[in-house]
Amino acid sequence: MRRGWPIAIVGDDGTLQTLLSVETADAGRLAAFGDYRLLISSGRAETLKLTNQLGAADPDLPVLVDRAPWFDMATATALADPQLDLATPLKGPFRALAVTQPLAWAAALRLARIAGLLPAYFVGGTATPEVTITIADIDAHEDATRLTLAVRARLPVAQAEDAEIAAFRSPESADEHVALLIGAPNGQPPLVRLHSECLTGDVLGSLKCDCGPQLDAAIEAIKAAGWGILLYLRQEGRGIGLVNKLRAYALQDQGYDTVDANTRLGFAIDARDFGVAAQMLRLLGQDRIRLLTNNPAKVAGLAAAGVTVLERVAHALPPNPHNERYLATKRDRTGHQL
C-alpha cells in the first residue's frame, strides 16, 4: 500500500475487492486501476456533509462515494485529506452508495490505520492486485493474545539503576512493545504506568503535550513506590501513527482541538488497544496492579482484558502555555481526571 500498489481483500461474499490507497496513488496509477468508487470513513463523510444521504447515514459503516465524471486524483486527494479543506472548501456534489461489503470495507480502513495512511481508498478497479489478504489477516495484526515475551535484560536508567527491560512482539506486527521493570517484586501489587509512544514528546521535548514529563515522572513514581512496571506501548498518536498524528497537529494549527482533528482525519478519538498492555502484564505474571493514570479508559480496557486494577493513582503534571488547551480537551471531552 505504501508503494502505491493495488491490493485485494476477500469480501463479505467471498469475492475479491480491489483497493488502491488514495494517499500513495498518483494519476498514472489511478488511470491503470480502472473504474472505481471512493471509500472513506463515516467520520470523514460527516465532515464532508454526506451523512444526510441514506448511503452515509450509519455512523458505524464506511462510506462509499460514487464516481462523478469530473472525479480525478486531485478531487480524491481533497476528499481524503482534511488538511486541504481550507484550500478546497467547495467540494461536490457527491453521492453516497449503499455499502455492499461492510466487513471488508471496515477492515480496509483498519488496515490503513495500521499502515499509518489516510483512511481512504479507490475501490473496485480492474487492476491486478499485488497481494490478497483476508479480514482475519488484518484482525490478527492487532490480536493481543498473539503477543509473546521475546527477551529480558538489565537496563539501568537515569532515574532507576535497578531496572530491567523486557521486549514483546507478535508474528504479524513489526512494532515491539517494551516493559521497564523497576525494583524487585515485594509481595505488593506493582505500580504500573501505561505510556503510549510519543516521539515528539518523549524524544524531542514537545510542549504541545505532556507525554515527556509524564514518562519521566512515572519512572520516578515507580521507583519511589518500591517496585513497578512501565509499559511503553508502540501506539503513537493514540494508535493512528506518527504521520497521521502530525496531520492532526496541522489541523490543530487550523483551530481544531485534538478530538476534532482525529475525527476529521477519519479516525477514532482513541484507537489504542489496551489489551496489548494486559497481555504484557500477564506474561510478566502480574494481573493485579495499581495503575498510575488519569484516563478511565485505561482502567476499563485492562479490566475488560482480565487485569484487576486495585487502585487508580493520579498522575497529573502542571500545564504549560502550549498544552493548556490540549489538557483541557482531555479533561472535558475524553473524561481524563486531571
HUMO-V591097 format. One record per run of one state. SS is the DSSP state (A for helix, B for strand, O for the rest). FROM is the first residue (numbers start at 1). TO is the last residue. Records with the same first field share a line. If there is no record, write none. Layout:
SS = FROM-TO / FROM-TO
This chain:
O = 1-6 / 11-15 / 22-26 / 34-36 / 41-41 / 48-53 / 57-62 / 66-72 / 81-81 / 85-95 / 98-101 / 116-119 / 124-131 / 134-134 / 142-143 / 147-147 / 155-156 / 158-159 / 161-162 / 170-176 / 184-190 / 197-198 / 204-210 / 226-226 / 234-235 / 240-241 / 254-257 / 266-274 / 284-287 / 293-295 / 305-307 / 314-323 / 334-338
B = 7-10 / 16-21 / 37-40 / 63-65 / 96-97 / 120-123 / 132-133 / 148-154 / 157-157 / 160-160 / 163-169 / 177-183 / 191-196 / 227-233 / 288-292 / 308-313
A = 27-33 / 42-47 / 54-56 / 73-80 / 82-84 / 102-115 / 135-141 / 144-146 / 199-203 / 211-225 / 236-239 / 242-253 / 258-265 / 275-283 / 296-304 / 324-333
